[in-house]
Amino acid sequence: MQESEKESAPESDGASAPETPAEAQESTPSLEEMIRQAELKAAEHHDAWLRAKAETENVRRRAQEDIAKASRFAIERFAGELLAVKDSLEAALAAGNPSVESLKAGSELTLKQLAAAFERSALKEIDPAGEKFDPNFHQAISTVETEQEAGTVVSVLQKGYLISERVLRPALVIVAKAKD
């Protein structure tokens, strides 16, 4: 009888029997459960969005602070270069009874210091005497009839300056015009 019981009893090999419709319905999440999961996921996404927005605001604010600091302290190196020039001028004025020659030598030395400070700060002089007039770098004050080619700079009234290839001040010039 043992063998007949074995034959009639279902063998259990670990596989479950097919689900009945009621069992299938129980394993499928309910509508309320699906809504709860969707709300949790939406809350996660909203939180991630808020964090990303806050991070973007922080990056923007830090960038604005960096720009403000850069503009405030951009002149610091150039100002440091000018301190030697100021010291030289003060020393010249403090001299008791300087001679014309010592004042001239001191002025030349001070001008050299200033030119060196300009060079280290990428401040270049525009001295266009004899060159073609260029309205991007020169400002014509007047024109005169001369033997020079028309449109050529005859004289420079005030030198111009470039700072890193950008015009800081155009050169004030007198330009040659064609003879009538």
C-alpha positions in Angstrom: 0.0 0.0 0.0 2.8 2.3 0.4 3.6 2.2 -3.2 0.1 3.0 -4.2 0.1 6.0 -1.8 3.2 7.3 -3.4 1.7 7.0 -6.8 -1.5 8.7 -5.8 0.1 11.5 -3.7 1.3 14.4 -5.8 5.1 14.7 -5.9 6.5 17.8 -4.5 9.6 18.9 -6.4 9.7 22.5 -5.2 7.5 23.8 -7.9 4.2 25.3 -6.8 0.9 24.3 -8.3 -0.7 26.7 -10.8 -2.3 29.7 -9.0 -6.1 30.0 -8.9 -7.6 33.3 -10.0 -8.0 34.3 -6.3 -4.4 33.6 -5.5 -3.3 35.6 -8.6 -5.3 38.5 -7.5 -3.7 38.4 -4.1 -0.1 38.5 -5.5 -0.9 41.5 -7.8 -0.5 44.8 -5.9 -3.8 46.5 -5.1 -4.7 49.9 -6.6 -4.0 51.6 -3.3 -0.6 50.0 -3.0 0.3 51.1 -6.6 -0.9 54.7 -5.8 1.2 54.6 -2.6 4.3 53.5 -4.5 3.8 56.1 -7.2 3.4 58.8 -4.5 6.7 57.6 -2.9 8.5 57.7 -6.2 7.1 61.2 -7.0 8.3 62.4 -3.6 11.7 61.0 -4.3 11.9 62.8 -7.7 10.6 66.0 -6.1 13.3 65.8 -3.5 16.0 65.2 -6.1 14.7 68.1 -8.1 14.8 70.4 -5.1 18.3 69.4 -4.3 19.4 70.0 -7.9 17.8 73.4 -7.9 19.5 74.3 -4.6 22.8 73.1 -6.0 22.4 75.2 -9.1 21.5 78.3 -7.0 24.6 77.7 -4.9 26.9 77.4 -8.0 25.3 80.6 -9.5 25.8 82.5 -6.2 29.4 81.3 -5.9 30.2 82.3 -9.4 28.7 85.8 -8.8 30.9 86.1 -5.7 34.0 85.0 -7.6 33.3 87.6 -10.3 32.8 90.3 -7.7 36.0 89.4 -6.0 37.9 89.2 -9.3 36.7 92.7 -10.3 37.5 94.1 -6.9 41.0 92.7 -6.8 41.9 92.7 -10.5 43.9 95.9 -10.1 45.8 94.6 -7.0 48.9 93.5 -9.0 49.0 96.8 -11.0 48.5 98.9 -7.8 51.5 97.0 -6.2 53.6 97.9 -9.3 52.7 101.6 -8.9 53.8 101.7 -5.3 57.5 101.9 -6.3 56.6 104.8 -8.7 54.8 106.7 -5.9 57.8 106.0 -3.5 60.2 107.5 -6.1 58.0 110.6 -6.5 57.7 111.1 -2.8 61.5 110.7 -2.4 62.1 113.4 -5.1 59.7 115.8 -3.4 61.2 115.2 0.1 64.7 116.1 -1.1 65.8 119.4 0.5 67.3 121.4 -2.3 67.6 119.2 -5.4 69.4 120.3 -8.5 67.8 120.3 -11.9 70.0 117.4 -12.9 69.0 115.3 -10.0 65.3 116.1 -10.6 65.7 115.1 -14.2 67.6 111.9 -13.3 64.9 111.0 -10.7 62.1 111.7 -13.2 63.7 109.5 -15.8 64.1 106.7 -13.2 60.5 107.1 -12.1 59.4 107.0 -15.8 61.3 103.8 -16.3 59.7 102.2 -13.2 56.3 103.3 -14.6 57.0 101.8 -18.0 58.1 98.5 -16.4 54.9 98.4 -14.3 52.9 99.0 -17.5 54.8 96.2 -19.3 54.3 93.7 -16.5 50.6 94.6 -16.5 50.1 94.1 -20.3 49.5 97.9 -20.7 51.0 98.9 -24.1 51.5 102.3 -25.5 50.0 103.4 -28.9 52.4 105.9 -30.6 51.2 105.9 -34.2 53.4 108.8 -35.7 53.8 108.2 -39.4 51.4 105.2 -39.5 48.1 105.0 -41.3 45.1 106.4 -39.4 43.1 103.6 -37.7 39.8 104.7 -36.1 39.9 101.6 -33.9 43.1 102.8 -32.2 43.3 106.6 -33.0 41.1 109.6 -32.5 41.6 112.3 -35.1 41.5 115.8 -33.6 42.1 117.6 -36.9 43.4 117.2 -40.4 46.2 119.2 -42.2 47.5 119.4 -45.7 51.1 118.0 -45.8 53.4 116.3 -48.1 52.6 113.0 -46.4 50.2 110.5 -47.9 46.5 111.3 -47.1 45.2 109.4 -44.1 48.6 109.2 -42.4 49.1 110.3 -38.8 51.1 113.6 -38.9 51.6 114.1 -35.2 50.5 112.5 -31.9 49.0 114.9 -29.4 48.4 112.3 -26.7 49.6 108.6 -26.8 47.0 106.0 -26.6 47.1 102.8 -24.5 46.0 99.1 -25.0 45.4 96.8 -22.1 45.6 93.2 -23.3 45.0 94.2 -26.9 41.9 96.2 -25.9 41.9 100.0 -26.3 42.0 101.7 -23.0 42.5 105.1 -24.5 42.8 106.0 -28.2 45.8 108.1 -29.3 44.8 111.7 -30.1 46.3 112.5 -33.5 46.4 115.0 -36.4 45.9 113.3 -39.7 47.2 114.3 -43.2 44.6 115.1 -45.8 45.0 115.3 -49.6 45.9 118.7 -51.1 43.1 120.4 -53.0 
